Amino acid sequence: MRSLVFDQKTKNLIRSRINFVAKQLGLQKEEILKHFNHLNKDKLEISEPNHLERFIDHTNLHSHATSKDIKKLCNEAIDYNFYSVCVNSSRVPEAVNNLRGTDVKIASVVGFHLGATSTSTKVNETEFAINSGATEIDMVINVGKLKDLDYKYVLNDIKSIVDCGASTKVILETALLDEIEIIDASILSVLADAHFVKTSTGFSTGGAKSEDIRLMKLVVGEEREVKASGGIRNFNSASEMIQNGATRIGASKGVQIVDQERNPQLRKPKIVIEKPQEKKKKETKQEKKDDPNTKDILYMIGLGATGGFIAGHLLTKLKK
């Protein structure tokens, strides 16, 4: 169990955004506030798995991932006892076959990675993934609709996926949002009864940041979870996300993260010793100009040019 301190400034900001969201949805703020009783607390208590590997959704969402890649992903998840694998919906049937008889769960992304497809398209994809064996859905919100303040659309978009029945993680794509938009999207996720809010697809302009994780956790409270994803490649980064409230880590580098936990020596950064010839390549034009040998050459060239000019001038005079 871990605690996350709840400062008054953040509480007040969340309350003010609840008022705004209520107006956008045509609801009374009291109807929304009843979902946010944790705002009356000074700190949040966060339950978490005992082992780092149980935080990890081992992930491969590349469009060029092959059946061989998915099999490798699944084998690593079995070997390391990861919580789940996260794959594109078309790869769910393969993941099911590869993981049959194990405790590793299967998550499928939906509306990936832009989130701009219609709600009905997302629902169809979700139903396919669930019917194929996925038990968790990582859906991408419609960021453009959020920025339009079309909160009724965003709420319905999320709720339509939640209503399909699987544990739902709502990907906010935090790199494209400011602090206010992150809060509002998290509020809408709670109202839609989503199980998680999640930072990123890993395919946008940025990934997970610890300050965003903390903010999202303070908004959604103790009853819902936060998944950190995007750019988490080592143990230190994963630990930072967990310290700030993440209870799930989405990463393609799950093996490396756990190996670094088990062997701290692997966490040390590599020291790169630059070779002499590499240094020479990086010399600036100014450094070359300041070199004594270069200065001598330039001086001689200057003398030659001056001498040539004088000789030419005298020859012209004699011809006249």
N, C-alpha and C positions, 0 to 999 in steps of 0.2 A: 504494500500500500504506500502511495506517495501523496504528498500534499502540494497544492498549487495555490499560492497566496493570491487573494482577490483584492485588488486595490480599488478605492472608492472612485477614482477618476474613470477607470474602465467600466465600473458598474453604471455610473451615470451616463456614459456614452452609449452603452448597450440599451439602457432604458429609453434614452431619447430616440434611438433607432427603432425600438419596438413601437413607439408612438408613431413614427413616420411610416413604418411598414403597415401598421393598422389602418392608417388613413388611405394608403395606396390600395389596400385590399377591401376597404369599406367596412372594416370591423371596429368594434370597441377595443381599446387597448387592454382592458381587463380580460377579454377573451384570449388574448395572446400571452399576457403576463402569467396566467395560470400554468403555462408550460415552462416558466422560467423561475421557479421557486428558489433555485440555487443563488439568485441574485441577492437573497437575504443573508447569505453566508459570508464569512470572512476568508474562507479557503475551501478548495475543492479536494475531496479525497479520491484518488485515482487508483483503482485496482489494476494490476498488471500481471502478465505471465512471469513465471519464475526464471525462465531461460530465454535468452535473446533470440534463439532460433524460432521460438513460438510467436515472436512479433512479426515475422517476415512473410510477406506475400512474394514469393520468388517469381520474377516477372520476365516475360519476353513478349513484347507487343510490336516488334518490327514487322513491317509489311512483307519483308523478304525472308522472314523466319520459315524454315522448312520443317517437314515432319521429323527429320533427324534432330533439328534444334529443339523441337518441342519434347522429344523423347529424352534428350540430354537434360532439359530443364526439369522434367518430372523425376528422372533418376537422381538428380542432385537434391531435389526436394525430399525424396525418400531417404537418401543417405544422411542428410542434415536435419531431418525431422522438422522441416519448415511448416508453418501453419497452412499455407496454401500455395498453389501456383496461380498466376494471373495471366490469361491469354486472350487473344481475340476470339470472338464468338465462333468463327469458323473452325477454330482449333479445339473447341471444347470436347467434341466426341473423341478426338485422339487422346486428349489429356485423361479423359475417363478411362479409356482402355489402358493407358500407361500406369494409372494410379489405382486400378482395381485391387481391392483387398488391403489398401493402406488407409491411414488416418488423414492423409493430406487432402485438404479441401480444394475445390476448383472455383476460381472467380473469373468472370467474363466481363470485359469492358463492353459498354454500349454507347452508341453515338460517338464513337472514338475517331479521331481525337479532337474534333472541332466542336462537337455538341450542337451543331446548327441544323441537324436534320429535324424533321417534324416529330411531334410527340408520338404519332401513330407508328412511324418508322422505328422509333426507339422501343416502343411496346412490342412490336413484332420481333425485333432482335432479342429483346429480353425473354420473351416466351420461347423462342428457339433455343436460347442458351440454357434456360431452366429445364426445358424438356430434354435437352441433350445431356444434362447432368450437372450443370453449374449450380452451386448453392449460394453464391454471392455475386452481386452485380455492382460493377463500378461504372456509374453513368456520368456523362459530362453534361453540365448545365448549358443552357443557351445563353452564353455570355452577352451577346448583343441585346437580347430581350431584357436581361438584367440591367444593362446600361440604359436601355430605353425606359426604365422604371415600369416595365410591364410585368409587375410582380404577380398578377393573377396567372399569367401565362407560365412564368417560371415555377410557381407553386404547383400548378396542375401538371406541368412537365415532370417534376420530381415525383409527385404523388402517384401519377400513372404508373411509374416504374415500381415504386414501393408496393402498390396494390397487386403487383404480379406475384408477390409472395416470398421472394428471396431477400436475404439480408442485403440492404442497399447502401452503397457508399456514394456520396455526391461529390463529384470532382468540380471544384470551384474555379480552377485555373487561376490561382492567386497572383501569378506574375502579371496578369492582365487587369487586375483589380486594385483599387486603393483600399485603405483601411475601412472606410465606410461601406464600400461594396462587399468586402469580405464579411463584415458583421451582418449586413442585410441578407446576403446569400446564406449565411449560417442560420439566421432566424427562420428563413423560408424552409430550410432543410428540416429544422425541428418541427415546424408546423406541418410539414408533409410526412412526419413520423419516420424519417430516414434514420438508419442505424449509425451511420458515420458521416462525417464531412472529411473530405480529402483535398490536399493542396493542389496537386498538379497531374497533368498527363505525362509529363516528361518530354513532351514534343513541342513545347511553346518556348517563349523567350526566357524562361527561368524556371527554377524548381522550388523545392521546399525551403522555407526560412524558419528558424526557430521562433522568431517573434510572431509570425503568422500562425504557427502551431499553437502557441500560448493563447493568442487572441481567440482563435477558433474554439479552443477548449473552454475558455471562460464564457463564451457565448452559449455553447451547446450544453454545458454542465456535465454532471456526473453520470447521467443516464445514457448519454450517447458518447461515441468514441471519435477520435481523430486519427486519420491515416496520413502519415508523411510520405510523400513520394516526389521523385524528380531530383536527380543529382546526388543521391545518397549513395556514396561509393566506398565508404570506409567506416570502421568502428566508431571513431570519434564523432563523425557526423551523425550516425545513427543514435549514439548516446545522447548527443545534444538535443535531438528531436524528442527522445523519450523523456528527458529531464523537463521538457517544456510542455508535456501533456500527450504526446503521441502514444497510442497503444497498438499501433500497427505500422509497419514500415514496408513500403513498396519499393523494391529494388531489383535490378538485374544482377547486382554484385553481392547477393546474399551470401554466397560461399566465401568471398573475400572478407566480408564483414564478420562472419562467425569465426573464420580462421584467425582474424586479428584479435578477436575477443579471447580466444583460447591460447594464442601465442602473442603476448604483448610486443615481442621483438619485431613482429611484422608491421607494427604501427609506426616504426621509425621512418621518417622520410628519407628517401635516397639522396645521397650527396653526389652531385654531378661535378666531376673535375673537368674543367674546360681544357682541351688540348691547345698547345701553343699555336698551331696553324689555324684553329678556330678563332682564337683571339685576333690573329692578324687579319682575318677576313672581316672582322667587325670594326677595324680601324676607320675612323671618320675621315672625311676629306680634309678637315682642319688638322687632324693629327698627322696625316701624310704631308701636309703643307709645312708643318712645324718641324718635320724631321730634318736634321742638319744636312744629310746627303741631298735631300730634295731641294733645300735652299740653295746649295752650291750649284746644282744643275740649273735651277731657275735663274741664278745670277749670271751664269755663262750664256744661257739663252738670251738673257736681256742684253748682255754685252754684244753678242753676235747681231742681234736685231738692231741695236743702236749703231754699231759699226757699219752694217749694211746700209742703213738709212743715210749716214754721212757720206759714204763712198758714192752712193747713187746721186746724192745732191751735188757733189764736186764734179762728177762726170757730166752731169747736165750743164753745169757752168762752163766747163771746158769746151763742150760742143758749141755753145753759143759764141 
